[in-house]
């Protein structure tokens, strides 16, 4: 009797662990995309010759669930992956990402240089920026 109870508990725990692992992957993907979006916004708001194309950010965000599902993540894994995302921390990470890429607070030219580099490299950040 003890063996069957322990086995049942173990077997019931396995799917939960699998969902948790996949949810962590989903969380990482979503967090990275949002960090990149906030980096693009930091560039667009600090460089007078570049703007952030919010409609592209919105379109990418709206398609994210579909893209994750196409990568094999279940609805439960995607839903679980969205829990615990801290917007304030991601905004700060986005600003820091722009700085890491070469921007300097208060120096508009440095934000423009980072933005133009991202655009020319055709990165995700560059794809949601547009030179005016």
C-alpha positions in Angstrom: 0.0 0.0 0.0 2.8 2.5 0.9 4.6 1.7 -2.4 1.5 2.4 -4.6 0.8 5.7 -2.8 4.3 6.8 -3.3 4.3 5.8 -6.9 1.0 7.6 -7.5 2.3 10.8 -5.9 5.5 10.5 -8.0 3.5 9.9 -11.3 1.2 12.8 -10.6 4.1 15.1 -9.9 5.9 14.5 -13.2 3.4 16.4 -15.5 3.4 19.4 -13.1 7.2 19.5 -13.2 7.1 19.3 -17.0 4.6 22.2 -17.2 6.8 24.2 -14.7 9.9 23.6 -16.8 8.1 24.6 -20.0 6.5 27.6 -18.2 10.0 28.8 -17.2 11.1 28.6 -20.9 8.0 30.6 -22.0 8.6 33.1 -19.2 12.2 33.6 -20.5 11.0 34.1 -24.1 8.3 36.6 -23.1 10.7 38.4 -20.8 13.4 38.8 -23.5 10.9 40.1 -26.0 9.5 42.6 -23.5 13.0 43.7 -22.5 13.8 44.2 -26.2 10.6 46.2 -26.6 11.5 48.5 -23.7 15.0 48.9 -25.1 13.5 50.0 -28.4 11.2 52.4 -26.6 14.2 53.8 -24.6 16.0 54.4 -27.9 13.0 55.9 -29.6 12.2 58.3 -26.8 15.9 59.5 -26.4 16.8 59.8 -30.1 15.1 62.6 -32.0 15.8 61.0 -35.4 14.4 57.5 -34.6 10.9 56.5 -33.5 9.6 53.3 -32.1 6.9 51.8 -34.3 4.4 50.8 -31.6 2.2 49.0 -34.1 5.0 46.5 -34.8 5.6 45.9 -31.1 1.8 45.3 -30.7 1.7 43.0 -33.7 4.6 41.0 -32.4 3.1 40.8 -28.9 -0.3 39.7 -30.4 1.4 37.0 -32.4 3.5 35.7 -29.5 0.9 33.2 -28.2 0.6 31.7 -31.7 4.4 31.6 -32.2 4.8 29.9 -28.8 2.0 27.4 -29.7 3.7 26.7 -33.0 6.9 26.0 -31.1 5.0 23.2 -29.2 4.1 25.0 -26.0 0.6 24.1 -24.6 -1.9 26.7 -23.5 -1.3 25.7 -19.9 2.5 26.2 -20.3 2.0 29.6 -22.0 -0.5 30.7 -19.3 1.9 29.5 -16.5 4.8 31.3 -18.3 3.1 34.6 -18.1 2.7 34.5 -14.3 5.3 36.4 -12.3 6.4 38.7 -15.1 7.3 42.0 -13.5 6.8 44.9 -15.9 8.8 47.4 -13.9 11.8 45.1 -13.8 11.5 44.5 -17.6 11.3 48.3 -18.2 14.5 48.8 -16.2 16.2 45.8 -18.0 15.2 47.4 -21.4 16.8 50.7 -20.4 19.9 48.8 -19.2 20.0 46.8 -22.4 20.2 50.1 -24.4 23.0 51.3 -22.2 24.8 48.0 -22.5 24.6 48.3 -26.3 26.3 51.7 -26.1 23.7 54.4 -25.1 24.6 56.9 -22.4 21.9 58.5 -20.3 21.4 62.1 -21.4 23.4 61.6 -24.6 20.8 61.6 -27.5 23.5 60.9 -30.1 24.5 57.7 -28.3 20.9 56.5 -28.4 20.7 57.3 -32.1 23.9 55.4 -32.8 22.6 52.3 -30.9 19.3 52.6 -32.8 20.9 52.9 -36.2 23.2 50.0 -35.4 20.2 47.8 -34.4 18.3 48.9 -37.6 21.3 48.1 -39.8 21.9 44.7 -38.1 18.2 43.9 -38.7 17.8 42.8 -35.1 14.4 42.5 -33.4 15.0 45.8 -31.7 16.0 47.4 -35.1 12.8 45.9 -36.7 10.6 48.0 -34.4 12.6 51.2 -34.9 12.3 53.6 -37.8 14.6 56.4 -38.8 12.5 59.6 -39.2 
